[in-house]
Amino acid sequence: MSKRMLKWLMVFTILLTAGAAIATVSRAEEPAKVAITALWARPSIGNSQVGAGYFTVENKGPADVLLAVEADVSKTVELHTMTMNGLVMKMRRIENAPVPANGSLVFAPGGNHIMFIGLKKPLTESDSFPVTFVFEKAGRIAATMKVKNPGAAATPAPPATPSMSGMTGMGNQ
């Protein structure tokens, strides 16, 4: 091989390697395409030790998975689902919740919800508290959840970067 050809081969290899590195960095810096909206919780009832929270995940990217929600308002935070078997309501813990590509995931009364177990203090209307959503791909997204009465929560909150509003306690278990 001639020196000239070797020189061009080296230049081509360097450019190819640099191009791959730039493409990798660009993908890594792409902003998350997941937003959390319509966050709320119900006020606690009496000395209830549990609370429930609701929200919507808006996904403008590839499929993802909600792995967990974290909050200091209770000892434990779990993802739950609710089903009806005749007249019997059954709630159970779920390990995660798939978020469809270019779609949404809704946690609402009568279905999926967050359970705050072992509340450290009652959830009072107009209070708010920090929560963190943990996704498989989008990572950790911090937001604020506001405590509202169910009727007030029907008005959707504007999308936040991400923000949550309103979660409420459930009756005694």
C-alpha positions as CSV (number, residue, x, y, z in Angstrom):
1,M,0.0,0.0,0.0
2,S,1.3,3.4,-0.9
3,K,2.0,6.1,1.8
4,R,-0.7,8.3,0.2
5,M,-3.3,5.5,0.5
6,L,-2.3,4.7,4.1
7,K,-2.6,8.4,5.0
8,W,-6.2,8.6,3.5
9,L,-7.1,5.4,5.3
10,M,-6.0,6.8,8.6
11,V,-7.9,10.1,8.0
12,F,-11.0,8.1,7.1
13,T,-10.7,5.9,10.2
14,I,-10.3,8.9,12.5
15,L,-13.3,10.7,10.9
16,L,-15.4,7.5,11.2
17,T,-14.5,7.1,14.9
18,A,-15.2,10.7,15.6
19,G,-18.6,10.6,13.9
20,A,-19.6,7.5,16.0
21,A,-18.5,9.3,19.2
22,I,-20.5,12.4,18.3
23,A,-23.6,10.3,17.5
24,T,-23.3,8.5,20.9
25,V,-22.9,11.7,22.8
26,S,-25.9,13.3,21.0
27,R,-28.2,10.3,21.9
28,A,-27.0,10.4,25.5
29,E,-27.8,14.1,25.9
30,E,-31.3,13.8,24.3
31,P,-33.8,15.2,26.9
32,A,-36.3,12.8,28.4
33,K,-39.5,12.6,26.6
34,V,-41.6,11.7,29.6
35,A,-43.8,14.2,31.5
36,I,-45.9,13.7,34.6
37,T,-49.2,15.6,34.6
38,A,-52.5,15.7,36.6
39,L,-50.9,14.8,39.9
40,W,-53.1,14.7,43.0
41,A,-53.8,13.0,46.3
42,R,-56.9,12.9,48.5
43,P,-56.9,14.4,52.0
44,S,-56.5,11.8,54.7
45,I,-59.6,10.6,56.7
46,G,-59.2,10.8,60.4
47,N,-56.1,9.0,61.7
48,S,-55.8,6.9,58.5
49,Q,-52.3,5.5,58.0
50,V,-52.7,5.1,54.2
51,G,-53.1,7.5,51.3
52,A,-53.6,7.3,47.6
53,G,-52.1,9.3,44.7
54,Y,-53.0,9.7,41.1
55,F,-51.2,11.0,38.0
56,T,-50.7,10.6,34.2
57,V,-47.5,9.8,32.4
58,E,-47.3,11.4,28.9
59,N,-44.6,9.7,26.8
60,K,-43.4,11.2,23.5
61,G,-40.7,8.7,23.0
62,P,-40.0,4.9,23.0
63,A,-41.7,2.5,25.4
64,D,-40.6,2.8,29.0
65,V,-41.5,1.2,32.4
66,L,-42.4,3.0,35.6
67,L,-40.4,1.1,38.2
68,A,-41.3,3.0,41.4
69,V,-42.4,6.1,43.1
70,E,-40.6,7.5,46.1
71,A,-41.8,10.0,48.7
72,D,-40.9,10.8,52.3
73,V,-44.6,11.4,53.3
74,S,-44.9,7.7,54.3
75,K,-42.8,4.7,55.4
76,T,-43.6,2.8,52.2
77,V,-44.7,3.8,48.7
78,E,-46.2,1.1,46.4
79,L,-47.7,0.9,42.9
80,H,-51.2,-0.7,43.2
81,T,-54.0,-1.8,40.9
82,M,-57.7,-2.2,41.8
83,T,-60.1,-4.6,40.2
84,M,-63.7,-5.5,40.9
85,N,-64.8,-9.2,41.3
86,G,-68.5,-8.9,41.4
87,L,-69.2,-6.5,44.3
88,V,-65.8,-7.1,45.9
89,M,-63.0,-4.6,45.3
90,K,-59.5,-6.1,45.3
91,M,-56.3,-4.0,45.6
92,R,-52.9,-5.5,45.0
93,R,-49.3,-4.3,44.6
94,I,-47.8,-4.3,41.1
95,E,-44.0,-4.4,40.5
96,N,-44.0,-1.9,37.7
97,A,-46.2,-0.3,35.0
98,P,-45.4,-0.3,31.3
99,V,-45.6,3.1,29.5
100,P,-46.4,2.7,25.8
101,A,-44.3,4.4,23.1
102,N,-45.9,7.7,22.2
103,G,-48.7,7.1,24.6
104,S,-49.8,7.6,28.1
105,L,-50.2,5.7,31.4
106,V,-53.0,6.8,33.7
107,F,-53.2,6.2,37.5
108,A,-56.7,7.2,38.5
109,P,-59.4,6.4,41.0
110,G,-60.9,3.0,40.3
111,G,-57.7,1.7,38.7
112,N,-54.0,1.9,39.1
113,H,-52.9,4.2,41.9
114,I,-50.0,5.0,44.3
115,M,-50.4,3.7,47.9
116,F,-48.6,5.7,50.6
117,I,-48.5,3.3,53.5
118,G,-47.6,4.4,57.1
119,L,-48.3,8.1,56.6
120,K,-46.0,10.1,58.8
121,K,-48.7,12.8,59.2
122,P,-52.2,13.3,57.8
123,L,-52.5,14.5,54.2
124,T,-54.4,17.8,54.4
125,E,-56.1,19.7,51.6
126,S,-53.8,22.3,50.0
127,D,-50.6,20.5,51.4
128,S,-48.1,19.4,48.8
129,F,-45.1,17.1,49.0
130,P,-42.2,16.0,46.8
131,V,-42.3,12.7,45.0
132,T,-39.8,11.1,42.6
133,F,-40.8,8.8,39.7
134,V,-38.3,6.2,38.7
135,F,-38.3,5.0,35.1
136,E,-36.3,2.3,33.4
137,K,-35.2,4.6,30.5
138,A,-36.2,8.1,31.5
139,G,-34.5,7.8,34.9
140,R,-35.6,9.7,38.0
141,I,-38.2,12.6,37.6
142,A,-38.9,14.8,40.6
143,A,-42.3,16.4,41.0
144,T,-44.6,17.9,43.6
145,M,-47.9,16.3,44.5
146,K,-50.7,18.4,45.8
147,V,-53.4,17.2,48.2
148,K,-56.9,18.0,46.8
149,N,-60.5,16.9,47.2
150,P,-61.6,14.6,44.4
151,G,-63.8,17.2,42.8
152,A,-61.0,19.7,42.6
153,A,-58.7,17.1,41.2
154,A,-60.9,16.7,38.1
155,T,-59.4,19.9,36.7
156,P,-56.2,18.8,35.0
157,A,-53.0,20.4,36.2
158,P,-50.8,21.9,33.5
159,P,-47.8,19.8,32.5
160,A,-44.9,20.5,34.7
161,T,-41.3,19.8,34.4
162,P,-42.6,17.4,36.0
163,S,-44.9,18.4,38.8
164,M,-47.6,16.5,40.7
165,S,-50.6,17.7,42.5
166,G,-52.9,16.1,44.9
167,M,-52.9,12.7,46.6
168,T,-55.3,11.7,49.3
169,G,-55.5,9.2,52.1
170,M,-57.7,6.2,52.0
171,G,-59.9,5.0,54.8
172,N,-58.5,2.9,57.7
173,Q,-57.5,-0.7,56.7
